[in-house]
Amino acid sequence: MKNDYTESQQEMASLFKALGHPARMAIMEHLLKINACIVGDIVEELPLAQPTVSQHLKELKNAGLIKGSIEGNTICYCINEKGIRKLSNYFSGFHSILNKQENKCC
């Protein structure tokens, strides 16, 4: 089944799946607002336990939407610009096609 879809389609599906949970959206918005932070700061922002936040961070990192660097005993997370750029380019392509079609939908 995976071979039925392009590498790009599979990659975009992975990004969308990672964003498909409200807690992950909240994490992304929080990181965007403050630029970078450690897990403890994110836990204070969300009504979730630390292990749950860590699992959501793992999903976002695996998808390439955030990145983390080790600072002492903690990991500092921030937005991964490359992942966001992929989403932006994907939707820009949709927008370009829709503009050319002059909204000729049923």
C-alpha positions in Angstrom: 0.0 0.0 0.0 2.8 2.4 0.8 4.2 2.0 -2.7 0.9 3.3 -4.1 1.8 6.8 -2.9 4.6 9.2 -3.7 7.4 9.9 -1.2 6.0 13.4 -1.0 2.5 12.2 -0.2 3.8 9.9 2.5 5.9 12.7 4.0 3.1 15.2 4.0 0.7 12.6 5.6 3.3 12.1 8.4 3.4 15.8 9.0 -0.4 16.1 9.1 -0.7 13.1 11.4 1.8 14.7 13.8 -0.3 17.8 13.8 -3.6 15.9 14.1 -3.8 16.2 17.9 -4.8 19.4 19.7 -2.1 19.0 22.3 0.5 18.9 19.6 -1.0 22.0 18.0 -0.8 23.7 21.4 2.9 22.6 21.8 3.7 24.0 18.3 2.0 27.3 19.1 3.7 27.6 22.4 7.1 26.9 20.9 6.4 29.5 18.2 5.5 32.1 20.8 8.5 31.6 23.0 11.0 30.3 20.4 12.5 27.5 22.5 11.9 25.8 25.8 12.4 22.7 27.9 9.8 20.0 28.6 9.0 21.3 32.1 8.0 24.7 30.7 5.6 23.0 28.2 4.2 20.8 31.0 3.3 24.0 32.9 1.4 25.3 29.8 -0.7 22.2 29.1 -3.1 20.2 31.2 -1.1 17.1 30.6 1.3 14.9 32.6 5.0 15.1 31.8 5.2 11.6 30.2 2.2 12.6 27.9 3.9 15.8 26.9 7.1 13.9 26.2 5.3 11.5 24.0 3.7 14.3 22.0 7.1 16.0 21.6 8.6 12.7 20.4 5.9 12.5 17.7 6.5 16.1 16.6 10.2 15.5 16.5 9.9 12.3 14.5 7.8 14.1 12.0 10.5 16.8 11.6 8.3 19.6 12.9 10.4 20.3 16.0 14.0 19.8 17.0 15.7 19.4 20.3 19.1 20.0 21.8 20.5 18.6 25.0 21.4 21.2 27.6 22.7 19.6 30.8 20.0 17.2 32.0 17.2 18.7 29.9 16.3 18.9 26.2 15.5 22.3 24.8 12.9 22.1 22.0 12.2 24.6 19.2 10.4 24.7 15.8 12.2 23.0 12.9 11.9 25.5 10.1 12.5 22.8 7.5 9.3 21.0 8.5 7.3 24.2 8.5 8.7 25.1 5.2 7.5 21.8 3.7 3.9 22.5 5.0 4.0 26.0 3.6 5.3 24.9 0.2 2.6 22.2 0.1 -0.2 24.6 0.7 1.4 27.2 -1.6 1.1 24.7 -4.4 -2.6 24.1 -3.6 -3.1 27.9 -3.6 -1.4 28.3 -7.0 -3.5 25.6 -8.6 -6.7 27.0 -7.1 -5.9 30.5 -8.4 -5.3 29.1 -11.9 -8.7 27.3 -11.8 -10.6 30.5 -11.1 -12.7 28.7 -8.5 -14.5 26.6 -11.1 -15.8 24.0 -8.7 -19.2 22.2 -8.7 
